[in-house]
Amino acid sequence: MTHKNPYRMTDPPAEGPSGVSRGDVLRSVLWALVVVSTVANMAASFGGARTWVHLLCGVVTVLCAGTLVVRNLRGHK
């Protein structure tokens, strides 16, 4: 049972019907992208792929990891 806190300045994060917030879903998707792009980069290394494949995987990894860091430093807002 949820009670409203009259002293709270902001509303709690909105949760979906299963009790999972959009922030949790976004964090899970970002982590999945980090893992997939890292594995793809390793596979490209072993397979001798072209340079643009490595760069694309690296850019995706850096952007997702950077977003996770920024979200963590900002307090999951």
Gaussian input, Z-matrix of N, CA and C with variables (Angstrom, degrees):
# hf/3-21g

backbone

0 1
 N
 C     1     B1
 C     2     B2     1     A1
 N     3     B3     2     A2     1     D1
 C     4     B4     3     A3     2     D2
 C     5     B5     4     A4     3     D3
 N     6     B6     5     A5     4     D4
 C     7     B7     6     A6     5     D5
 C     8     B8     7     A7     6     D6
 N     9     B9     8     A8     7     D7
 C    10    B10     9     A9     8     D8
 C    11    B11    10    A10     9     D9
 N    12    B12    11    A11    10    D10
 C    13    B13    12    A12    11    D11
 C    14    B14    13    A13    12    D12
 N    15    B15    14    A14    13    D13
 C    16    B16    15    A15    14    D14
 C    17    B17    16    A16    15    D15
 N    18    B18    17    A17    16    D16
 C    19    B19    18    A18    17    D17
 C    20    B20    19    A19    18    D18
 N    21    B21    20    A20    19    D19
 C    22    B22    21    A21    20    D20
 C    23    B23    22    A22    21    D21
 N    24    B24    23    A23    22    D22
 C    25    B25    24    A24    23    D23
 C    26    B26    25    A25    24    D24
 N    27    B27    26    A26    25    D25
 C    28    B28    27    A27    26    D26
 C    29    B29    28    A28    27    D27
 N    30    B30    29    A29    28    D28
 C    31    B31    30    A30    29    D29
 C    32    B32    31    A31    30    D30
 N    33    B33    32    A32    31    D31
 C    34    B34    33    A33    32    D32
 C    35    B35    34    A34    33    D33
 N    36    B36    35    A35    34    D34
 C    37    B37    36    A36    35    D35
 C    38    B38    37    A37    36    D36
 N    39    B39    38    A38    37    D37
 C    40    B40    39    A39    38    D38
 C    41    B41    40    A40    39    D39
 N    42    B42    41    A41    40    D40
 C    43    B43    42    A42    41    D41
 C    44    B44    43    A43    42    D42
 N    45    B45    44    A44    43    D43
 C    46    B46    45    A45    44    D44
 C    47    B47    46    A46    45    D45
 N    48    B48    47    A47    46    D46
 C    49    B49    48    A48    47    D47
 C    50    B50    49    A49    48    D48
 N    51    B51    50    A50    49    D49
 C    52    B52    51    A51    50    D50
 C    53    B53    52    A52    51    D51
 N    54    B54    53    A53    52    D52
 C    55    B55    54    A54    53    D53
 C    56    B56    55    A55    54    D54
 N    57    B57    56    A56    55    D55
 C    58    B58    57    A57    56    D56
 C    59    B59    58    A58    57    D57
 N    60    B60    59    A59    58    D58
 C    61    B61    60    A60    59    D59
 C    62    B62    61    A61    60    D60
 N    63    B63    62    A62    61    D61
 C    64    B64    63    A63    62    D62
 C    65    B65    64    A64    63    D63
 N    66    B66    65    A65    64    D64
 C    67    B67    66    A66    65    D65
 C    68    B68    67    A67    66    D66
 N    69    B69    68    A68    67    D67
 C    70    B70    69    A69    68    D68
 C    71    B71    70    A70    69    D69
 N    72    B72    71    A71    70    D70
 C    73    B73    72    A72    71    D71
 C    74    B74    73    A73    72    D72
 N    75    B75    74    A74    73    D73
 C    76    B76    75    A75    74    D74
 C    77    B77    76    A76    75    D75
 N    78    B78    77    A77    76    D76
 C    79    B79    78    A78    77    D77
 C    80    B80    79    A79    78    D78
 N    81    B81    80    A80    79    D79
 C    82    B82    81    A81    80    D80
 C    83    B83    82    A82    81    D81
 N    84    B84    83    A83    82    D82
 C    85    B85    84    A84    83    D83
 C    86    B86    85    A85    84    D84
 N    87    B87    86    A86    85    D85
 C    88    B88    87    A87    86    D86
 C    89    B89    88    A88    87    D87
 N    90    B90    89    A89    88    D88
 C    91    B91    90    A90    89    D89
 C    92    B92    91    A91    90    D90
 N    93    B93    92    A92    91    D91
 C    94    B94    93    A93    92    D92
 C    95    B95    94    A94    93    D93
 N    96    B96    95    A95    94    D94
 C    97    B97    96    A96    95    D95
 C    98    B98    97    A97    96    D96
 N    99    B99    98    A98    97    D97
 C   100   B100    99    A99    98    D98
 C   101   B101   100   A100    99    D99
 N   102   B102   101   A101   100   D100
 C   103   B103   102   A102   101   D101
 C   104   B104   103   A103   102   D102
 N   105   B105   104   A104   103   D103
 C   106   B106   105   A105   104   D104
 C   107   B107   106   A106   105   D105
 N   108   B108   107   A107   106   D106
 C   109   B109   108   A108   107   D107
 C   110   B110   109   A109   108   D108
 N   111   B111   110   A110   109   D109
 C   112   B112   111   A111   110   D110
 C   113   B113   112   A112   111   D111
 N   114   B114   113   A113   112   D112
 C   115   B115   114   A114   113   D113
 C   116   B116   115   A115   114   D114
 N   117   B117   116   A116   115   D115
 C   118   B118   117   A117   116   D116
 C   119   B119   118   A118   117   D117
 N   120   B120   119   A119   118   D118
 C   121   B121   120   A120   119   D119
 C   122   B122   121   A121   120   D120
 N   123   B123   122   A122   121   D121
 C   124   B124   123   A123   122   D122
 C   125   B125   124   A124   123   D123
 N   126   B126   125   A125   124   D124
 C   127   B127   126   A126   125   D125
 C   128   B128   127   A127   126   D126
 N   129   B129   128   A128   127   D127
 C   130   B130   129   A129   128   D128
 C   131   B131   130   A130   129   D129
 N   132   B132   131   A131   130   D130
 C   133   B133   132   A132   131   D131
 C   134   B134   133   A133   132   D132
 N   135   B135   134   A134   133   D133
 C   136   B136   135   A135   134   D134
 C   137   B137   136   A136   135   D135
 N   138   B138   137   A137   136   D136
 C   139   B139   138   A138   137   D137
 C   140   B140   139   A139   138   D138
 N   141   B141   140   A140   139   D139
 C   142   B142   141   A141   140   D140
 C   143   B143   142   A142   141   D141
 N   144   B144   143   A143   142   D142
 C   145   B145   144   A144   143   D143
 C   146   B146   145   A145   144   D144
 N   147   B147   146   A146   145   D145
 C   148   B148   147   A147   146   D146
 C   149   B149   148   A148   147   D147
 N   150   B150   149   A149   148   D148
 C   151   B151   150   A150   149   D149
 C   152   B152   151   A151   150   D150
 N   153   B153   152   A152   151   D151
 C   154   B154   153   A153   152   D152
 C   155   B155   154   A154   153   D153
 N   156   B156   155   A155   154   D154
 C   157   B157   156   A156   155   D155
 C   158   B158   157   A157   156   D156
 N   159   B159   158   A158   157   D157
 C   160   B160   159   A159   158   D158
 C   161   B161   160   A160   159   D159
 N   162   B162   161   A161   160   D160
 C   163   B163   162   A162   161   D161
 C   164   B164   163   A163   162   D162
 N   165   B165   164   A164   163   D163
 C   166   B166   165   A165   164   D164
 C   167   B167   166   A166   165   D165
 N   168   B168   167   A167   166   D166
 C   169   B169   168   A168   167   D167
 C   170   B170   169   A169   168   D168
 N   171   B171   170   A170   169   D169
 C   172   B172   171   A171   170   D170
 C   173   B173   172   A172   171   D171
 N   174   B174   173   A173   172   D172
 C   175   B175   174   A174   173   D173
 C   176   B176   175   A175   174   D174
 N   177   B177   176   A176   175   D175
 C   178   B178   177   A177   176   D176
 C   179   B179   178   A178   177   D177
 N   180   B180   179   A179   178   D178
 C   181   B181   180   A180   179   D179
 C   182   B182   181   A181   180   D180
 N   183   B183   182   A182   181   D181
 C   184   B184   183   A183   182   D182
 C   185   B185   184   A184   183   D183
 N   186   B186   185   A185   184   D184
 C   187   B187   186   A186   185   D185
 C   188   B188   187   A187   186   D186
 N   189   B189   188   A188   187   D187
 C   190   B190   189   A189   188   D188
 C   191   B191   190   A190   189   D189
 N   192   B192   191   A191   190   D190
 C   193   B193   192   A192   191   D191
 C   194   B194   193   A193   192   D192
 N   195   B195   194   A194   193   D193
 C   196   B196   195   A195   194   D194
 C   197   B197   196   A196   195   D195
 N   198   B198   197   A197   196   D196
 C   199   B199   198   A198   197   D197
 C   200   B200   199   A199   198   D198
 N   201   B201   200   A200   199   D199
 C   202   B202   201   A201   200   D200
 C   203   B203   202   A202   201   D201
 N   204   B204   203   A203   202   D202
 C   205   B205   204   A204   203   D203
 C   206   B206   205   A205   204   D204
 N   207   B207   206   A206   205   D205
 C   208   B208   207   A207   206   D206
 C   209   B209   208   A208   207   D207
 N   210   B210   209   A209   208   D208
 C   211   B211   210   A210   209   D209
 C   212   B212   211   A211   210   D210
 N   213   B213   212   A212   211   D211
 C   214   B214   213   A213   212   D212
 C   215   B215   214   A214   213   D213
 N   216   B216   215   A215   214   D214
 C   217   B217   216   A216   215   D215
 C   218   B218   217   A217   216   D216
 N   219   B219   218   A218   217   D217
 C   220   B220   219   A219   218   D218
 C   221   B221   220   A220   219   D219
 N   222   B222   221   A221   220   D220
 C   223   B223   222   A222   221   D221
 C   224   B224   223   A223   222   D222
 N   225   B225   224   A224   223   D223
 C   226   B226   225   A225   224   D224
 C   227   B227   226   A226   225   D225
 N   228   B228   227   A227   226   D226
 C   229   B229   228   A228   227   D227
 C   230   B230   229   A229   228   D228

   B1=1.4408
   B2=1.5243
   B3=1.3063
   B4=1.4535
   B5=1.5225
   B6=1.3312
   B7=1.4545
   B8=1.5182
   B9=1.3210
   B10=1.4578
   B11=1.5217
   B12=1.3188
   B13=1.4475
   B14=1.5233
   B15=1.3390
   B16=1.4619
   B17=1.5277
   B18=1.3216
   B19=1.4569
   B20=1.5218
   B21=1.3018
   B22=1.4551
   B23=1.5250
   B24=1.3517
   B25=1.4614
   B26=1.5229
   B27=1.3208
   B28=1.4553
   B29=1.5165
   B30=1.3144
   B31=1.4578
   B32=1.5169
   B33=1.3208
   B34=1.4705
   B35=1.5297
   B36=1.3241
   B37=1.4642
   B38=1.5221
   B39=1.3184
   B40=1.4651
   B41=1.5207
   B42=1.2958
   B43=1.4523
   B44=1.5129
   B45=1.3027
   B46=1.4520
   B47=1.5178
   B48=1.3164
   B49=1.4608
   B50=1.5282
   B51=1.3278
   B52=1.4595
   B53=1.5210
   B54=1.3318
   B55=1.4535
   B56=1.5094
   B57=1.3331
   B58=1.4583
   B59=1.5171
   B60=1.3300
   B61=1.4601
   B62=1.5211
   B63=1.3320
   B64=1.4631
   B65=1.5231
   B66=1.3305
   B67=1.4584
   B68=1.5203
   B69=1.3326
   B70=1.4669
   B71=1.5239
   B72=1.3172
   B73=1.4675
   B74=1.5263
   B75=1.3327
   B76=1.4583
   B77=1.5269
   B78=1.3261
   B79=1.4668
   B80=1.5247
   B81=1.3174
   B82=1.4641
   B83=1.5258
   B84=1.3292
   B85=1.4662
   B86=1.5265
   B87=1.3317
   B88=1.4636
   B89=1.5285
   B90=1.3271
   B91=1.4641
   B92=1.5218
   B93=1.3212
   B94=1.4661
   B95=1.5248
   B96=1.3292
   B97=1.4626
   B98=1.5229
   B99=1.3215
   B100=1.4682
   B101=1.5232
   B102=1.3155
   B103=1.4676
   B104=1.5278
   B105=1.3324
   B106=1.4639
   B107=1.5270
   B108=1.3263
   B109=1.4634
   B110=1.5295
   B111=1.3179
   B112=1.4685
   B113=1.5304
   B114=1.3196
   B115=1.4668
   B116=1.5259
   B117=1.3278
   B118=1.4679
   B119=1.5268
   B120=1.3142
   B121=1.4623
   B122=1.5285
   B123=1.3214
   B124=1.4697
   B125=1.5234
   B126=1.3201
   B127=1.4634
   B128=1.5227
   B129=1.3231
   B130=1.4622
   B131=1.5279
   B132=1.3163
   B133=1.4676
   B134=1.5196
   B135=1.3174
   B136=1.4609
   B137=1.5205
   B138=1.3385
   B139=1.4541
   B140=1.5132
   B141=1.3150
   B142=1.4571
   B143=1.5209
   B144=1.3148
   B145=1.4653
   B146=1.5237
   B147=1.3034
   B148=1.4611
   B149=1.5263
   B150=1.3225
   B151=1.4618
   B152=1.5224
   B153=1.3271
   B154=1.4576
   B155=1.5328
   B156=1.3326
   B157=1.4680
   B158=1.5247
   B159=1.3324
   B160=1.4663
   B161=1.5266
   B162=1.3238
   B163=1.4621
   B164=1.5242
   B165=1.3156
   B166=1.4625
   B167=1.5310
   B168=1.3194
   B169=1.4742
   B170=1.5261
   B171=1.3190
   B172=1.4573
   B173=1.5138
   B174=1.3277
   B175=1.4665
   B176=1.5240
   B177=1.3301
   B178=1.4653
   B179=1.5219
   B180=1.3206
   B181=1.4662
   B182=1.5203
   B183=1.3296
   B184=1.4714
   B185=1.5252
   B186=1.3314
   B187=1.4615
   B188=1.5304
   B189=1.3134
   B190=1.4712
   B191=1.5288
   B192=1.3191
   B193=1.4655
   B194=1.5298
   B195=1.3109
   B196=1.4614
   B197=1.5135
   B198=1.3207
   B199=1.4592
   B200=1.5196
   B201=1.3264
   B202=1.4646
   B203=1.5256
   B204=1.3198
   B205=1.4761
   B206=1.5248
   B207=1.3315
   B208=1.4628
   B209=1.5268
   B210=1.3231
   B211=1.4639
   B212=1.5235
   B213=1.3278
   B214=1.4570
   B215=1.5233
   B216=1.3334
   B217=1.4594
   B218=1.5250
   B219=1.2969
   B220=1.4733
   B221=1.5153
   B222=1.2728
   B223=1.4646
   B224=1.5070
   B225=1.3322
   B226=1.4687
   B227=1.5184
   B228=1.3024
   B229=1.4680
   B230=1.4875
   A1=108.21
   A2=116.58
   A3=121.42
   A4=110.25
   A5=115.62
   A6=121.16
   A7=108.87
   A8=116.44
   A9=121.38
   A10=108.53
   A11=115.69
   A12=121.32
   A13=107.67
   A14=119.14
   A15=120.32
   A16=112.70
   A17=118.36
   A18=121.61
   A19=113.01
   A20=116.87
   A21=121.14
   A22=109.37
   A23=116.60
   A24=121.23
   A25=112.40
   A26=118.33
   A27=121.97
   A28=109.22
   A29=114.71
   A30=119.73
   A31=109.81
   A32=117.65
   A33=119.38
   A34=109.32
   A35=117.55
   A36=119.78
   A37=111.61
   A38=114.37
   A39=119.64
   A40=109.73
   A41=115.78
   A42=120.83
   A43=109.38
   A44=114.37
   A45=120.32
   A46=110.93
   A47=117.27
   A48=120.32
   A49=112.96
   A50=118.04
   A51=120.20
   A52=112.19
   A53=117.92
   A54=121.16
   A55=113.41
   A56=118.33
   A57=122.66
   A58=108.40
   A59=116.69
   A60=119.92
   A61=110.50
   A62=115.59
   A63=120.49
   A64=110.69
   A65=117.34
   A66=120.96
   A67=112.08
   A68=116.18
   A69=120.33
   A70=111.03
   A71=115.94
   A72=120.00
   A73=109.90
   A74=116.95
   A75=120.76
   A76=110.96
   A77=116.66
   A78=120.22
   A79=110.50
   A80=117.69
   A81=120.80
   A82=111.63
   A83=116.34
   A84=120.19
   A85=110.73
   A86=117.29
   A87=120.31
   A88=111.34
   A89=117.19
   A90=119.94
   A91=111.02
   A92=116.44
   A93=119.37
   A94=110.70
   A95=117.48
   A96=120.68
   A97=112.19
   A98=117.09
   A99=120.18
   A100=109.87
   A101=116.62
   A102=120.52
   A103=110.95
   A104=116.99
   A105=120.47
   A106=111.17
   A107=117.59
   A108=119.53
   A109=111.84
   A110=117.27
   A111=120.03
   A112=110.69
   A113=116.56
   A114=120.48
   A115=110.40
   A116=116.86
   A117=120.17
   A118=110.83
   A119=117.31
   A120=120.83
   A121=110.85
   A122=116.85
   A123=119.72
   A124=110.79
   A125=117.02
   A126=120.19
   A127=110.74
   A128=116.92
   A129=120.65
   A130=110.59
   A131=116.74
   A132=120.22
   A133=110.98
   A134=116.50
   A135=120.04
   A136=111.65
   A137=116.90
   A138=120.64
   A139=114.41
   A140=117.24
   A141=120.08
   A142=113.25
   A143=117.02
   A144=121.29
   A145=110.63
   A146=114.65
   A147=120.70
   A148=111.06
   A149=115.31
   A150=121.38
   A151=111.92
   A152=118.44
   A153=120.23
   A154=111.18
   A155=118.14
   A156=120.47
   A157=109.69
   A158=116.54
   A159=120.77
   A160=110.69
   A161=116.03
   A162=120.04
   A163=111.42
   A164=117.13
   A165=120.75
   A166=110.81
   A167=116.29
   A168=119.82
   A169=110.85
   A170=116.47
   A171=120.47
   A172=112.52
   A173=116.87
   A174=120.64
   A175=110.41
   A176=117.10
   A177=120.30
   A178=110.32
   A179=117.09
   A180=121.13
   A181=111.27
   A182=116.56
   A183=120.77
   A184=110.92
   A185=117.81
   A186=119.97
   A187=111.90
   A188=116.72
   A189=119.81
   A190=111.32
   A191=116.84
   A192=120.10
   A193=110.48
   A194=116.99
   A195=120.60
   A196=111.90
   A197=116.88
   A198=120.99
   A199=110.91
   A200=116.99
   A201=119.91
   A202=111.64
   A203=116.86
   A204=120.64
   A205=110.38
   A206=117.20
   A207=120.76
   A208=110.65
   A209=116.95
   A210=120.08
   A211=111.35
   A212=116.94
   A213=120.62
   A214=110.58
   A215=117.18
   A216=119.87
   A217=112.37
   A218=117.31
   A219=120.84
   A220=112.45
   A221=118.42
   A222=121.38
   A223=113.31
   A224=118.01
   A225=123.58
   A226=112.46
   A227=117.58
   A228=120.39
   A229=112.02
   D1=130.39
   D2=-176.59
   D3=-102.29
   D4=132.60
   D5=176.84
   D6=-112.65
   D7=144.01
   D8=175.90
   D9=-78.98
   D10=135.40
   D11=176.45
   D12=-95.60
   D13=114.33
   D14=-176.52
   D15=-68.80
   D16=-15.82
   D17=-177.98
   D18=-96.49
   D19=-0.89
   D20=-179.39
   D21=-80.66
   D22=132.13
   D23=-177.11
   D24=-80.31
   D25=-27.57
   D26=-179.11
   D27=-125.32
   D28=159.74
   D29=176.57
   D30=-78.03
   D31=149.76
   D32=175.60
   D33=-65.47
   D34=157.84
   D35=-179.13
   D36=-60.79
   D37=143.42
   D38=179.76
   D39=-69.89
   D40=135.46
   D41=178.92
   D42=-114.85
   D43=148.57
   D44=179.10
   D45=-76.73
   D46=-175.56
   D47=-178.13
   D48=-63.88
   D49=-24.48
   D50=-179.18
   D51=-92.81
   D52=2.35
   D53=179.80
   D54=86.23
   D55=11.72
   D56=-179.71
   D57=-105.81
   D58=128.08
   D59=-178.83
   D60=-81.98
   D61=163.08
   D62=178.37
   D63=-63.96
   D64=-32.45
   D65=178.36
   D66=-63.04
   D67=-38.27
   D68=177.77
   D69=-65.86
   D70=-40.22
   D71=179.30
   D72=-66.46
   D73=-43.39
   D74=179.45
   D75=-62.24
   D76=-42.57
   D77=179.37
   D78=-62.94
   D79=-40.72
   D80=178.48
   D81=-64.88
   D82=-41.53
   D83=178.60
   D84=-65.08
   D85=-42.28
   D86=178.97
   D87=-62.62
   D88=-42.73
   D89=178.18
   D90=-64.44
   D91=-39.78
   D92=178.13
   D93=-63.20
   D94=-41.15
   D95=177.82
   D96=-65.17
   D97=-37.30
   D98=177.03
   D99=-61.99
   D100=-46.30
   D101=-178.80
   D102=-65.60
   D103=-46.06
   D104=-178.01
   D105=-64.13
   D106=-43.87
   D107=-179.23
   D108=-68.96
   D109=-32.76
   D110=176.82
   D111=-68.28
   D112=-44.17
   D113=178.30
   D114=-65.02
   D115=-39.68
   D116=177.84
   D117=-63.59
   D118=-38.18
   D119=178.02
   D120=-66.13
   D121=-40.29
   D122=177.36
   D123=-66.01
   D124=-41.67
   D125=178.29
   D126=-64.29
   D127=-37.98
   D128=177.71
   D129=-65.73
   D130=-34.26
   D131=178.09
   D132=-66.30
   D133=-44.90
   D134=-179.77
   D135=-71.98
   D136=-29.19
   D137=-178.17
   D138=-87.24
   D139=-6.57
   D140=179.86
   D141=70.70
   D142=40.94
   D143=-178.04
   D144=-73.65
   D145=169.82
   D146=179.85
   D147=-70.68
   D148=164.72
   D149=-176.14
   D150=-63.77
   D151=-37.24
   D152=-176.31
   D153=-64.26
   D154=-28.15
   D155=177.65
   D156=-67.44
   D157=-43.45
   D158=177.83
   D159=-63.19
   D160=-43.08
   D161=-179.78
   D162=-64.16
   D163=-42.57
   D164=179.51
   D165=-62.81
   D166=-45.32
   D167=178.34
   D168=-63.29
   D169=-40.57
   D170=179.19
   D171=-65.27
   D172=-41.19
   D173=179.09
   D174=-63.77
   D175=-43.72
   D176=178.89
   D177=-62.46
   D178=-43.12
   D179=179.64
   D180=-62.20
   D181=-46.88
   D182=-177.98
   D183=-65.31
   D184=-42.86
   D185=-179.75
   D186=-64.31
   D187=-44.06
   D188=-179.81
   D189=-67.80
   D190=-44.17
   D191=179.21
   D192=-64.98
   D193=-40.47
   D194=177.82
   D195=-63.20
   D196=-40.38
   D197=177.58
   D198=-64.20
   D199=-40.50
   D200=176.93
   D201=-62.93
   D202=-41.13
   D203=179.54
   D204=-65.44
   D205=-46.24
   D206=-178.85
   D207=-62.76
   D208=-42.89
   D209=178.64
   D210=-62.97
   D211=-37.54
   D212=179.07
   D213=-68.55
   D214=-42.36
   D215=-179.57
   D216=-68.92
   D217=-30.31
   D218=179.12
   D219=-84.58
   D220=-1.36
   D221=176.96
   D222=83.14
   D223=33.68
   D224=175.05
   D225=62.62
   D226=37.52
   D227=178.80
   D228=-86.92

